Amino acid sequence: MSKAPRQSSTPSADDLQTGLREVEAELARRWPENRLEPSLDRIAALVDILGQPQRSYPAIHITGTNGKTSTARMVEQLLRTFDLRTGRYTSPHVESITERISLDGEPISEDRFVEAYRDIAPYVSMVDQSQPIPLSFFEVLTAMAYAAFADAPVDVAVVEVGMGGSWDATNVIDAAVSVITPIGLDHTDKLGDTPGRIAVEKAGIIKEGALAVVAQQPLDAAEAILRRAVEVNATVAREGMEFGVVRRDLAVGGQLVTLRGLGGHTYEDLFLPLHGAHQAQNAALALAAVESFFGVGTAHSEPLDGDKVRQAFAGTSSPGRLEVVRRSPTVLLDGAHNPAGARATAEAVSESFGFTRLVGVVGTSGDKDVRGVLEAFEPILAEVVVTRNSTHRAMPVDELAALAVEVFGADRVQVEPRLDDAIEAAVTLAEQEGDLGGAGVLVTGSVITVGEARILLGRN
């Protein structure tokens, strides 16, 4: 007996938005991603019942304190330029939760995101009932990403750790290439209070026989990483020894970099449309990671095609990382949220932008080293407007103002509880310079703050 054809319809934009909001609400009722319970039991149980989707493709796994997302985006761009289909998993998102799961360089669609959640939801419920603690927001999202990549399917996954390494939900993946960006102090209540202790946790992503691509690190962090590599018989490629930045020069819209890759080959005059020495370092890490993936640096191997490498880096973007979203005056967005990231941003601003007057808009999370962030920005900001983003994690504006007054002095601090008012106030202060070409506004302190500012300024 033949069946009548099934009626199909395309969901409206309102339907898609409603579906996405429902999924976000369901995810939000779970443990937040900043709450860590050191166990892989729950995520391991979930991916096991899903059929181990993370074993369907090779992966490059990235951890560190700063630069993870930018490095992941560069790795992805390089792989795609070499005609590989990629899946990228990063966090946090800047504007939409769908950004966290990308296929072929683009966030998955709203309907595909909802579908990915609905596909695994019954199995999530089964695991919830079998474990003493239900799955967290981040664990469910990680399983969604791994399942979506297997379903696509992708040729390679680029996976950014959420927090730490050993006990991070992403670590159920068995990556042949691990990347460790610079390690600094962040999440010290959960990961440790020295770079060395934090490195022990982050080095847990290095798997047996893998290749680890490691940025320059504080001595105690480097020692911890090398100990882990010896324990699991991994090969280590170190920035400054096996690969690194040879030269960098300022250029309009970014910088020209020359990188030394594995095997000693030099890739010259690569245009990178991102600002700062830290982004050149991220580029060197990304290049070495992709070289490792393709076996460059082993016996009789050839370097990557220089033209393709040049094309890949020229097409790199990193939203919310010293991103220019407006001119006259220039408005920059940067998600620096810890002292090391803030120092790198401050140095990049001083190097790449000739501001004669720069006003900051700062909204931070309450669980960060906020004083350290403010102290890093103080030398480059004429004044600061303190504010808050819309999440429960935001530091109360009065507390932030009190810290800002201690660092900047009362005459350089203005308080605007609403982010839109804070941006408007900062633009007004910057315009007092008279020469708008030399005036600027820097919105910073949190990726969440930057994402909300990006929406307010119409950048999405």
ChimeraX attribute file (.defattr): number of C-alpha atoms within 10 A of each C-alpha:
attribute: neighborCount
match mode: 1-to-1
recipient: residues
	/A:1	3
	/A:2	4
	/A:3	5
	/A:4	6
	/A:5	6
	/A:6	6
	/A:7	5
	/A:8	6
	/A:9	6
	/A:10	7
	/A:11	10
	/A:12	9
	/A:13	11
	/A:14	9
	/A:15	13
	/A:16	18
	/A:17	15
	/A:18	13
	/A:19	17
	/A:20	23
	/A:21	14
	/A:22	13
	/A:23	16
	/A:24	15
	/A:25	11
	/A:26	12
	/A:27	18
	/A:28	14
	/A:29	10
	/A:30	15
	/A:31	17
	/A:32	13
	/A:33	16
	/A:34	15
	/A:35	12
	/A:36	17
	/A:37	12
	/A:38	11
	/A:39	12
	/A:40	16
	/A:41	14
	/A:42	22
	/A:43	24
	/A:44	20
	/A:45	18
	/A:46	22
	/A:47	26
	/A:48	12
	/A:49	15
	/A:50	17
	/A:51	11
	/A:52	18
	/A:53	20
	/A:54	25
	/A:55	15
	/A:56	18
	/A:57	19
	/A:58	18
	/A:59	23
	/A:60	26
	/A:61	28
	/A:62	32
	/A:63	31
	/A:64	24
	/A:65	23
	/A:66	23
	/A:67	22
	/A:68	25
	/A:69	24
	/A:70	23
	/A:71	29
	/A:72	28
	/A:73	24
	/A:74	27
	/A:75	28
	/A:76	30
	/A:77	25
	/A:78	25
	/A:79	27
	/A:80	18
	/A:81	17
	/A:82	14
	/A:83	10
	/A:84	15
	/A:85	19
	/A:86	25
	/A:87	29
	/A:88	29
	/A:89	27
	/A:90	22
	/A:91	19
	/A:92	16
	/A:93	17
	/A:94	23
	/A:95	20
	/A:96	13
	/A:97	17
	/A:98	19
	/A:99	22
	/A:100	21
	/A:101	26
	/A:102	22
	/A:103	22
	/A:104	17
	/A:105	16
	/A:106	14
	/A:107	19
	/A:108	21
	/A:109	16
	/A:110	21
	/A:111	17
	/A:112	15
	/A:113	25
	/A:114	21
	/A:115	17
	/A:116	20
	/A:117	24
	/A:118	14
	/A:119	15
	/A:120	18
	/A:121	14
	/A:122	11
	/A:123	16
	/A:124	25
	/A:125	13
	/A:126	14
	/A:127	22
	/A:128	17
	/A:129	12
	/A:130	12
	/A:131	12
	/A:132	9
	/A:133	12
	/A:134	17
	/A:135	22
	/A:136	24
	/A:137	19
	/A:138	24
	/A:139	26
	/A:140	21
	/A:141	23
	/A:142	27
	/A:143	26
	/A:144	24
	/A:145	29
	/A:146	27
	/A:147	23
	/A:148	25
	/A:149	26
	/A:150	20
	/A:151	12
	/A:152	13
	/A:153	15
	/A:154	19
	/A:155	18
	/A:156	22
	/A:157	28
	/A:158	23
	/A:159	29
	/A:160	26
	/A:161	25
	/A:162	24
	/A:163	24
	/A:164	26
	/A:165	26
	/A:166	20
	/A:167	21
	/A:168	24
	/A:169	27
	/A:170	29
	/A:171	24
	/A:172	20
	/A:173	23
	/A:174	20
	/A:175	26
	/A:176	19
	/A:177	28
	/A:178	27
	/A:179	30
	/A:180	29
	/A:181	24
	/A:182	24
	/A:183	24
	/A:184	23
	/A:185	20
	/A:186	24
	/A:187	18
	/A:188	16
	/A:189	8
	/A:190	16
	/A:191	20
	/A:192	17
	/A:193	14
	/A:194	16
	/A:195	23
	/A:196	22
	/A:197	16
	/A:198	26
	/A:199	30
	/A:200	24
	/A:201	22
	/A:202	30
	/A:203	27
	/A:204	20
	/A:205	30
	/A:206	33
	/A:207	22
	/A:208	17
	/A:209	15
	/A:210	20
	/A:211	23
	/A:212	30
	/A:213	27
	/A:214	27
	/A:215	23
	/A:216	17
	/A:217	20
	/A:218	15
	/A:219	10
	/A:220	15
	/A:221	23
	/A:222	21
	/A:223	15
	/A:224	19
	/A:225	24
	/A:226	17
	/A:227	14
	/A:228	21
	/A:229	22
	/A:230	13
	/A:231	13
	/A:232	14
	/A:233	15
	/A:234	20
	/A:235	17
	/A:236	20
	/A:237	21
	/A:238	20
	/A:239	21
	/A:240	14
	/A:241	11
	/A:242	17
	/A:243	24
	/A:244	26
	/A:245	21
	/A:246	16
	/A:247	13
	/A:248	19
	/A:249	12
	/A:250	15
	/A:251	15
	/A:252	9
	/A:253	13
	/A:254	17
	/A:255	21
	/A:256	21
	/A:257	25
	/A:258	19
	/A:259	26
	/A:260	23
	/A:261	27
	/A:262	23
	/A:263	18
	/A:264	14
	/A:265	15
	/A:266	17
	/A:267	21
	/A:268	17
	/A:269	15
	/A:270	21
	/A:271	24
	/A:272	25
	/A:273	18
	/A:274	26
	/A:275	23
	/A:276	21
	/A:277	19
	/A:278	19
	/A:279	23
	/A:280	24
	/A:281	22
	/A:282	26
	/A:283	28
	/A:284	26
	/A:285	30
	/A:286	28
	/A:287	28
	/A:288	31
	/A:289	30
	/A:290	21
	/A:291	24
	/A:292	23
	/A:293	18
	/A:294	15
	/A:295	16
	/A:296	20
	/A:297	19
	/A:298	12
	/A:299	8
	/A:300	9
	/A:301	12
	/A:302	14
	/A:303	18
	/A:304	18
	/A:305	10
	/A:306	13
	/A:307	11
	/A:308	15
	/A:309	19
	/A:310	18
	/A:311	16
	/A:312	22
	/A:313	24
	/A:314	18
	/A:315	14
	/A:316	19
	/A:317	16
	/A:318	17
	/A:319	21
	/A:320	27
	/A:321	22
	/A:322	23
	/A:323	20
	/A:324	17
	/A:325	16
	/A:326	15
	/A:327	13
	/A:328	15
	/A:329	20
	/A:330	20
	/A:331	24
	/A:332	22
	/A:333	26
	/A:334	24
	/A:335	24
	/A:336	26
	/A:337	25
	/A:338	25
	/A:339	23
	/A:340	20
	/A:341	20
	/A:342	22
	/A:343	18
	/A:344	18
	/A:345	24
	/A:346	20
	/A:347	17
	/A:348	18
	/A:349	19
	/A:350	13
	/A:351	13
	/A:352	17
	/A:353	14
	/A:354	13
	/A:355	19
	/A:356	16
	/A:357	22
	/A:358	27
	/A:359	27
	/A:360	30
	/A:361	30
	/A:362	31
	/A:363	30
	/A:364	29
	/A:365	22
	/A:366	14
	/A:367	14
	/A:368	20
	/A:369	17
	/A:370	22
	/A:371	15
	/A:372	17
	/A:373	22
	/A:374	26
	/A:375	17
	/A:376	22
	/A:377	25
	/A:378	17
	/A:379	11
	/A:380	17
	/A:381	22
	/A:382	17
	/A:383	23
	/A:384	30
	/A:385	26
	/A:386	31
	/A:387	28
	/A:388	28
	/A:389	27
	/A:390	12
	/A:391	10
	/A:392	10
	/A:393	14
	/A:394	20
	/A:395	20
	/A:396	18
	/A:397	20
	/A:398	15
	/A:399	11
	/A:400	23
	/A:401	23
	/A:402	14
	/A:403	17
	/A:404	25
	/A:405	15
	/A:406	13
	/A:407	18
	/A:408	20
	/A:409	12
	/A:410	13
	/A:411	9
	/A:412	15
	/A:413	19
	/A:414	19
	/A:415	20
	/A:416	20
	/A:417	17
	/A:418	14
	/A:419	24
	/A:420	15
	/A:421	14
	/A:422	25
	/A:423	26
	/A:424	15
	/A:425	19
	/A:426	25
	/A:427	23
	/A:428	14
	/A:429	21
	/A:430	27
	/A:431	21
	/A:432	11
	/A:433	16
	/A:434	10
	/A:435	13
	/A:436	17
	/A:437	16
	/A:438	18
	/A:439	25
	/A:440	28
	/A:441	31
	/A:442	26
	/A:443	31
	/A:444	29
	/A:445	32
	/A:446	24
	/A:447	26
	/A:448	26
	/A:449	29
	/A:450	30
	/A:451	24
	/A:452	17
	/A:453	25
	/A:454	21
	/A:455	12
	/A:456	13
	/A:457	14
	/A:458	10
	/A:459	13
	/A:460	11
